[in-house]
């Protein structure tokens, strides 16, 4: 899937932290080691996760080798994550899924197996109404045979948002798998005088159907329009942002590296503003026919 000579991409537990976890992705453009949101220090082990926490928030990450079925690995990993963050509110989860389009021993695609394990863990922990608590998230394919999970959780209760032009992922029909994907399109939360906005991995999906298979240029048009809709929905739209402590990180997943310049030019139309950090990574998307996905993390002074 990935070029062997491309720099690997890692997530650190905080700015300046020596603690990091591999995503199994290759860096195409940007920084090869980036911190998870929040300036937290003092990372320590908590089960299989490495975490850093304060009285207001927790960040963490872990790699889970897949020895048996992916469904069981995901269920186990998520039950540990949900136990670890008990008493907190998950705001954002990043998932890097091995061999995302391969099939498991039962013939189920790994992404769909991942979705099943994740959904079962949420339901087992939160009960039948778990969808109301689902945070923003992304899931892309990585190299190797390990599942990487990273998260941000807060003491403060977040608000979750859905897109006016997309079916909520947790309501996808069964044609997309035995259990629907478990995430919100965006999540906002206020902590320590800041408002954090997390926009999930967003691709060329309208309703629940993929758009323009094989045509990256047209997929980009739909993806960017979808982003504008969800940014407006949660109040993060517009072509200007507050000054001071405002920051935005845009992460772009690219299936075909030879299309990087096309994608870079299109992403400038978000618009990308002064002070934005943009990272481009090579990855497989959750659906074979999709070739680009974009996510946003927004930090600004709380209103």
N, C-alpha and C positions, 0 to 999 in steps of 0.2 A: 504493500500500500504506500509506504513512504520511502523517500530517497535515503540511502544509507549514509550519505555524506552531509546531510543537513543537520544543523544544530538542534539538539533536543530542547524541549520546552518544559520548565518546571514551575510549580507554584510554591511560594514561600509562605510561612505562617504569619509574616508581618514584615514591614519595612525594616531592613537591616538584620532580619533574622537569618541565622545559619540553618534553620530547619526548613527543609523543602521536600516536596514529593514529586515524583515523575508523573507526567500526564501521558507518556507514551506517544506524544505528538512531536512533529518536526516544525521548527520555527522557519517561517518564510520571510517575515519582516517584523521588526520590533525588538523588544527585549526578550532574551531567552530565559530569564528568571524573573518572575513578577510576584509581588505579594498579594495574598488574599486581602480583601478590604478590611479596614480597621488597623490602627496602629497599636497592636497588642504585642507584648513581649513575654518572655518566660515560658516558652513552649515546654510541654511535658507529655509524657505518655499517659494515656487513659485508655486501657484496653489496647486495641490495635490502632487506635487513632493517636496522632500527635496533636495536641490542642494548646491554644493560648486563650486566656480568658480575663475578663474584668468583671466588675459588678453589673455591667450593662450588656455584655456581649461575649460570645465565644466563637472562635474560628478553629477549624480542624481539617485534617486530611489523613487518608490512609490508602494503602494499596492492599488488595485482597487477591492473592493467587487463586486462580480457578483450577482446582484439582478435579472436581467432579462436574456436576451440572451447573451452568451459569445461574439458573433460577434459584438453586439452593444457596449459591454464594451470595447473590444479591439479597435474598431474604435474610440471611444471616448478617450481612453487612448492615443492612438498613435497620434491623432490629437493634443492633448494637448502637447505631447512630441515634435512633429515636430514644433509646434508654439513656444515652449519654446526654442528650439535650432535653431530657425530661425537666419540666419547669421553665423551659425557655421556648421561644417561638422561632422555628426555622424560617429564614427569609430567602435563602438562596442555596441551591445545591448544584454542584458541577459533577457530571458523571462521564468517565472515559471508559468505554466499553470495549473489551477485546473481541476481535473478529466479529464485528457488529452485524455483518450480513451472512455469516456462516450459520449452519444449522446445528442444533443440538442433537443428542442421540434419539430424540423423539421426532426429529424433523422440523422442529419449530425454530424459526430464525432467532438468532441471539438477541437482537433488539427486542423482539416480542417476548422472549424469555425474560430479559431484563425487566421489561415493563410488568410482567406478571409477578416476579419476585418483589419488586418495589411496591406495587399495589397491595399485595398480600401483607407486607410489613406495615404499611400505613393502616390498613383495615384492622389488623390484629392489635395495633397499638392505640389507635384513635377511635375505633368502632365504625359502624356502618356509615356514619356521616363524615368520614375522614376527608372528603373532597373540600370541605370548607376550610381546612387547615393546610392545604397544599401550598408550598412556596413556589417561587420562580425556580426554574431549573433548565438544564441542558443535558443532552446525552449525545456524544459523538464517538466514532470508532477510533481506537488507539492500537498501536503496535503491541506485541507481546501477549502474554497470557495472564494478565492481571487486570482486575477492575480497580480503577482509582475513583475515590469519592472524596470531594471537598465540600465544605459547608460554611455558612455564616448563620448564627442564631442570636437572637436578642432577648433581653428581659421584657422589653416593651412589645405590646401586641402590634403586629403589622396589619396593613390593608392589602388585600389581593385584588387584582384586576384581570378582566377578560377583554378580548378584542371584539369590536363590533363587526368585524368581517371574517372572524374565524370561530368555528365551533370550539368551546372549551375542550382541551385535550382529554380531560377525564370523562368527557361525554362522547368520544369517538365511537362509531359503530363497530361491531365485532369484525368487520372486514379488515380492520387494522390490528387484530390480535385478540386473544382470549381475554385480556384485561387491558383497559385503556391506559395510555400514559398518565402519570400522576404528577401534574404540575399546573401552576397558574401562569398566565401569560406575563404578569408583572407583579411585583411586590414593593410596597413602600413602608418604611419604618423610620421613626424619629428616635435618636439616641445621642446623648452628650451634645446637645445643641445643633445637631446635624440631621438632615433628612437624607436617608439612603434610598435610592431607587434601583431596583434590579429588574431588568427586562430580559426575559428568557430567550434562549436561542430561537431565532425567528427566521423562517425560510419561506419559500414560495408556496404557501398553502392557503387556500381560500375555502371557507367552510371547513371541510376536513379533507379536501382533495388537493393533491399536488398539481402545480401549474407548470406548463411548458417543459416537460421532460426533455433533457438533452440540449436545452437552449439556455445557457447561463446568462446571457444578456437579458433575456426576457424574465428569467427567474429573479434577477437582481431588481428589475423594475417592480415586481410584485413584492419582493422582500422589503425593499425600502419603503414602499407604500404601506405595507403591514406595520413596519416600525413606526411610521408617522401616526398611524391610527392608534397604536397602543401607547405611544408617548403622549399623545393628546388625551387619551382616556385617563391616564394617571397624572396628568398635569405637568409632564416633563417636556412638552413640545416647545415650539418656537425656535427662533434663530438667535437667541441670546440667553445667557444664564447669569445668575448673580455672581458678583465678583468675590474676592476674598478666598474663602475656603472651598469654593466650588471646583469640582473636578469631575471628569467623565472618562471612563475607560471603555473602549469599543474593542471587542474581540471578534475576529472574522475567521470562520472556518472555510477552507478552500479545498475542494476535492481534486481539482486539476491545477497543479502549480503553473503550468504554461498559460493559464488564464489570469494569473495574478495581476498583471497591469490593467487588464480590463476591469477587474474587481476593485482595485485601488481607486481607479478613476471614478467608478460608480459610487463607491462609499463616500467620496468627497461630497456627494449630493445630499447627505443626511440632513443638514450639513455637518461636516466636521469643523469644529470651532477651535480657535486658539486655546492651547492648554489641554486639548484632548490627547489622550494616549491611545494609539491604535496598534493592535497586534494581529498579524496574519499567520495562521497555522494551517498545516496540511492535515486533513482529516476526512473520514467518511461520514456522511450525514446519516440521520436515523432512517431515511428512505433512500434506496438505491438511485432513484431517479433525480434526487436533489443534489446540486453541486455547490451550493453556498449557503451559509447560515451565519447570522450576525446576532450578537448579544451586547447589551449595554449595562454598565454599572455607573450610576450617577450619584454624586455626593454634592450637597449644597447646604447652606445654613438653613436651619428649620425656620418655618414661618412663625 
